[in-house]
Amino acid sequence: MTTLHNPYAAALDGLELDDPVTAFFDFCRGRERVRVRRESGALPPWSDDPIFQRGRFLNVFREDDRGSRAILRLATPLTDDLPRLIQALFFARWCNSQGTLDALSAELLANPTELRELLRSPAEQSWCNETAYPVEPISWEGKTYSRFDAATALFGTITPFLVEAICGAEGNVTRATERVNARFGMQNDFPIFMAVMDLAWFRPEVIHPSSPVPTGIGAVAFLDRLQAHLGLSSHTQTCERMMTLQAVHWPEARRPFQPIDIEYLSCECRKYYSYVNGTKAFEGKNLFRPAGAVRPYFDIPGAPTYDGVVQTQIHVIAGGPGSGKTTVIEALAQAGYRVEAETAERLIKAGVALGHRAEDLRSDPVQWQRDIYRQDHVLFDSLPVDALLFTDTSMVESLVFGERAGFCTGPKLDAWLRHKRYKKVFFLEPLTGYEQTDVRIESPQAALEISAEVRECYRRHGYEPIVVPSAPVAQRVEFILARVAPNDAAEPTT
């Protein structure tokens, strides 16, 4: 493949990655779980990993990507007609727009006049994806063809050459790409490579799925890491070794990897670990935004009206998962103070007592979050406003988890939160030795992210949390009580 300037060459410089092989398969498993959860109809986020939540990545298996599915749908009827199949695949890679491909039929490709008329009709909408990768004009017999002209007119007339060039490569995708580009004269032959590689889906006897592939510029940095770690002398050898290591590191994968999979997943790993390394930012087209789904919604039922502000004597014990909130609440209860347990914990304990499994109670994430919102509002709206008490979390923390699940909340809930104010918010710093439980299901990394989001959410709602340092529970309770107003703390419940 043509050598180009590589803007990603230094993306992983300075990153400590002891075992890039394990890192590669960790990425594959994590990304595949995202796909499975998303396609099951679950609401975002589909991962506890903040990078998967915010970054855009291709699927682990190429055939799962939306663009690939559109190509498979368009070209499958032409499988037995090699010239028309090759034309369709070259058109698809020059187009590279799922919306356009989904709107076309294989028969339309045989009518260039009608095809060109159709693709030109929506003047405000491009017929092709212009941002995924560059597609240059083609030189053919002394004439230059634009991207549009090549896709809609030229490929249909030069299929004899394309068939001969590709079949003459004896199954090797790199050789076939070079043979085609010897006539096309493109500086970046990636679109040719992809069209030829796609042929392996339909006609493996023409292009072998196991064909060695060239390394794209996006994959170089991570493949270099793999090659050095494995002590090999080329990227081709590295891809072959990684294919054998799949049986060790990911035996449950639904199909074996081919060289093309290792190459392009190395590109995805380079993107992922660039986020880890801080050399890639969550911005622009790199930022993932769930599209096309209606976000779940919650608001307080009825039409309540709120006059002024009610200052309660509710003291909130806040923090992320694993910060020790429950332990502190239990210690305050033992000291004689009135406490209220976390809503999620109460719901789970009540369900388990009735014979349900914790995971079944949360099997419908939308209904579960609505139950949390509803129970939280009922609880905090019914608590006395003039008696000292401590609560394990509050409605504000429920908002954090709701936002992470994609929820929108309504104006009545916002008005209620402005109306009924907590006395103080004690924010517990995270503890070491985080462990997952039936209630605490987040990974350690996600727990730290949630902790920061909780603190920021209280600030957005007008509170300045009092930070309680990580310490033994007795010291934390002493720290908290020392900051509770004397007249409030004088009368613990007995």
N, C-alpha and C positions, 0 to 999 in steps of 0.2 A: 504494500500500500504506500502511496506517496508520502514522503517525509515532510512534515509540517512543523512549524514552531509549536512547541508544547507549553501552553500557559499553566499546565498542571504539574510540571516536572518537580517543583519544590513543595507541593501541597502537603506532603507528609514529612518534610524535613523537621527534625527535632522531636518527632513523635516516638515515644517509647512503646513498642509493641513487641513483647517478648516472643509471642508465638503467632505470626500472621496466619498460619494455617487454621488454627482454632478460631482466630478472629474472623476469617473468611466464612467459616461454617456457622459461627454465631450469628453473623449478619444474615446468612441465608435462612436460618431457622426463624429469626425474629421477623424478617420481612415476609416470609411465607405465612406466619401466624397472622400478620396484619391482613393479608389478602383473604385468608380463610374467614376471619372474623368480619371483615367488611362485606364479603359476598354472602355471609349468613344472614345479613340484614341488621347486625348489631350496629349501634350508634357509635360515632367517634367519641373519645379516642379509642383506637383499636390496639393500642399498645401502651404499656407503662413507660416505655422508653421515650424521653422527651425529644430525641432526634427523629425517631420514627413519627412522632406526633406532629412535628413542625416541618420536616424536610420532605422533598419529593424524591421518590426512588422508583425505578422500574421494578416489575415483579421478578421473582427468582427465575421463573420459567417464561421464556419469551412468548410462548403461545398464550399466556394469560393476559398480556397487555392488550389494551383496547385497540390500538393500531394494528397489532398482529391479528387479533380476532377479525377485524374488518378485512384485512388482506385474505385471511383464510376463507371468509365467507364469499368474497368476490371471486377468488381464483379457483376454488375447489371444483366448480362445474367444468373447468377447463383442464383438469388433471391429465386426461388422456390425449389432449391435443397440445403437444409440446410447443409449437410455434406460438399459438395463442396464449398458452400459459405463461411463456416467457414475456410476451408483450404485456400481459396483465401485471406481472410482477414488477417489470420496469416502470410501467405507468404508476403502480401503487407506491413505489419508493420515490418517484419524482413528485408525486402528489403528497404522500405522507400525512394526509388529513383524514382522520377517522370519519368526520361528518360527511366529507365528500365521497369517500369510499362506500360508506353505508347507503348513500343515495343512488349509487350506480349499480348497474347489472353487468355481467360479463358480456352479454350480447351488445351492449352499447359501445363497448370498446372496438367493435368491428365496424362502427359507423362514425368515422372521425368528424364528419360535418356536423352531425347531430350532437356528438360529444362536445365539440368545441362550442357550439351554440349554447348547450346547457351550462357548461362551466363558466361561460362569460356572462350569463344572464344576471346573477346578483352582483351588480357593480360594486356594492359596498362591502362585499364579503369575498375574501381571497379563496380561491379554489384549492390552495395548497398550504401546508404548514411551513412557514418561512423562517421559523426560529429554531427548529429541532437540529438541523444540520444544513450546511451550505450546499446548494445545487447550482453548479455553474452551467453556462451554455456549452453545447456540444459542437465540435467540428466534425462535419461529415462531407467528404468529397468536395472540399474547398468552400463549403457553406457553413455558416454558424447558425445553430438552432437554439432559440431561447428555451427556458425550462418548459414553458407552456407548449411550444411548438414540438419539442422533442417528445413530450409525454402524449400529446394528442394526435400527432401526425407521423413523426419520424419512426417511432418504434414499430408501428404497424406495417411500415414498408420495408424495414430492414431485418425482419425476423429470420430470414434465411441466414444472414451473417451471424446474428446472435446465437442461433441454434448451432451453427458450425463452430463458432468460437468457444462456446460453453462445452459442447460435447467433446471437442478436441482437447479439453483440459484434463480428461480422464479422471473426473470426479473431484479434482482439487480446486477449491474455491479461490485460492489466491492466484493460481495460474489462469483460471477462467476470467477473473477480474482484470488481470494484466492483458490478456488477449483482447478483451473488449475495449479496454482503455487505450490500447495501441492505435485504435481508429478514432476514439472519441476525443483524446487529448485533454482530459480533465486534470487540473492540478490536484483536486481532492476527489479521489475515486471511491469514496465511501458509499455513495448511492448505488454505484455499480455492484460493489461488494455485497450490500444488503440484498439487492434484488437477486443476485446469484445465490446467496446463502439461503434465501427463502425457498429457492427451488428444492432444497433438500427435504422440506416438509412434504412435498408432493411427489417428487421423482428422485428418490435416494440413489437410484442406479445412475443418474446423470451427475448429481453433485452429492458426494458422500456426506452424511451428517457428521461423521467423524473426521472430516477433512481438517488438517491444520489450518489455523487462521492467522492473519497478521495481527499485530498489536496496535490498537488505536491509541491516540495520544492520551485519552482519559484513563486508560488502564495501565500505562507504563509504570507509574510510581508504585502501585500496589503489586504488580507482577514482579517488579524488581525486588521488592521485599520478600515475596514468596520464593523467588529464584535463589536469593542469597541464603535464606533460611534453610532451604532444601539442598543447598550445595550443588545446584545444577548449572548448566552452561548456556541455556537459552530459554526463552519464553515458551517455545514449543514443547520442550521437555517438561517445563513447569506445568503446563496445562495437562499433559499426559499424566504426570504424577498426581496432580490434584484430582483427576478423574478416579484414580485408584484409591485415593484417600477418602473419597466420599463414602465408601463402604465402611470405613472406620468411624468417621466423624458424623455422618448423617445417613445411616443405613435405612431409615424410615422414609426418606425422600421418595416421591412418587415415581420418579424415573431417573436413570443414570444421566450424569452430565456428559456433554460433548465439549470439544475445544471451544466452540463459540460461546457456550455457557460460561466457562471459566474466564474467558477473555472479557466478556461484557459484565459479568459479576465482579470482576476485579475493578472495573471502572466504577461500579456502584459502591464497592468497598472503599475505593479512593475517595468518593464523595462523602460517605458516612464518616470515615476516620479523619477527613478534613474538617468536619464539624467538631469532632473530638479534639483535633489539634488547634482549632481556632483560626484556621486559614480559610475557612468558608463561612459565610454569614447566612442567616435565615432572612433572606430578602429577595424581592423581585420574583422571578420565575422559580427560584429555589424554594420558596415558601409554599408549603402545602395548604390548600384551602379546600375542605370538602365541598363538593358542588352538586347541585341537582337534588338535594334532599331537603325536605321541610324540617326545620329544627323543632324539637319538642318544646312545649310552652307550659309555664305555670304562673298562676296569679291567685291571689286570695279570692275565694268565692264571695258572691254578694257585692254590695256596694258600700263598704264602710267609709265613714268620714272621720278624719283625725284633726283635732284642734290643738295646736301648740305641741309642746314636747313634754313627755312624761319621763322624769328621771327616776329610774328604778334603783333598787339596791342589789341588783343582780351583778355578781362578779364572775366573769367568764375565765375559765381555765382553757386557754387556746394553745394551738400548736399543730404541727404536722403529725402524720402517722409515726408512732414509735417514740414520741417525745415524753412519754410518761404521764399523760393527762389522767388516765384512769387511776394510776397509783396515787397521784396527788389528791384526786377527788376522794378516794377511799380513805386516805389519811385524814383529810378534813372532816369526813363523816365520823371517823373514830374519835376525833377531837370534839365532837358534839355539834358541828355545824350542819345546817340543812344543805343537802346537795341534790343535784339532778343528774342522772346518768345521760350519756350520749344517746341520741335518738336511734342511730343505726345499731348500737349495741343492744338497746332495749328491744328493738324489733327482731333482731337475730336471736337473742336469748328466748324471747317469747315463742318464736317459730320453732326453734330447736326443742323447746319444752313440749311442743305439740307433735313432735316426731318428724319435723321437716329437716332436711339438710341445709346448711348455711348457703351452699352454692346454688341450691334450687330456689331459695328465697330471692336470690338476686339474678335469676336466669333471664328475667325481662328487665334490662337496665333502665328503660324508660319508666316503667311502672314503679320500680324500686325507688328511683330518684323522686318521683312524684309523691310516693308514700313518705319519704324523708321530709320533703318540703311541707307536706300537709301536717304531719305529726309535729314537726318543729314549730310551725305556726300555732297549732293548738296548744302546745306546751307553753311556749313563751308568752302567748297572749293571756294564759290563765294564771301565770305565776303572780304572786303578790308583788306589788311595786314598792312597799315600804318596809319589807323585812329582808335582813341580810341572808343571802344564800349564794352558793357557788354552783355553777353549771359546767359540765364537761362538754366543751364546745358551745356553739350557738348557731343561729340561723345564718350568720355571716359565713361560717365555714361550710355550711351546706351549699351556699352559693358557689364556692370554689369548686366543689365536686360536681355541681350541676353544670357549671361552665365547661368543665373538662369533659362532660358527657354531651355537650352541645346544646344545653338548655338555654332558652330565653326566659326571662322573668318579666312580669307585668308591672304597670305603674302603681297598682294598689299595694303590692308587696314592697316596692321601693318607698312608698309613702309611709307604710307601717314601720319600716326600719328607721325612718327619720323621726317618727313620732315616739316610739318606745325605745329609750336609750339605756344601755348597760352602764353600770356605775364605773367599773374598771375592767380592763382586759389584761390578763396576765399571760404572756406568750412564753411557752416553755421552749428553750433551746433543744435541738435534737440530742438524744442520748446515743452513746456508742452501743454496739451490740444489738442493732436492730434485727428483729425476727418477725416473720410473717405469721399471721393467725387467721382465724375465720373472719374476723372483723378487719384486720390490718392486712390487706391483700397486695399492697403496692410493693414494688421492688425498692431496695435501699435508695437507688438513684432517684426514682420517682418520688419517694418520701421526702427527700431533701428539696426537690423542686416544689412539691405541694406545700412544704413548710414555708418557703419564701412567698408563695402565692397567698397563703393564709394571712401572713403578716401584712402584705401589701393590700389585701382586700379590706382588712380592718381599717387601714389608713384611708382607703378610698371612701369608707363610710364614716369618716370623722373621728376615729379613735386613734390614740397613740399608745400602742401596746407597751406594757411594762415587761421588759425582757427578764425572764427568770433563768439564771445560768444553770447549766447541767451540773447537778450535784446530787448527793443522797436525798431521799425524799424528805427526811426530817428537816434538812437545811432549806429545802425548797418551800416547805410549809411555813417555816419560820420567816423566810424572806417575804412570802406573800402576806402573812398576817401582820407583819411589821408595816405594811403599806396599805392596810385596810384602815379606814377612819376609826379612831378609838370608840366613838359612840356606836358605830356599826358592829365592831367586833366584840363588844362587851357582853352580848347576850346570845351565846351559842345555844342551839336547840338541845334539850336534854331528853 
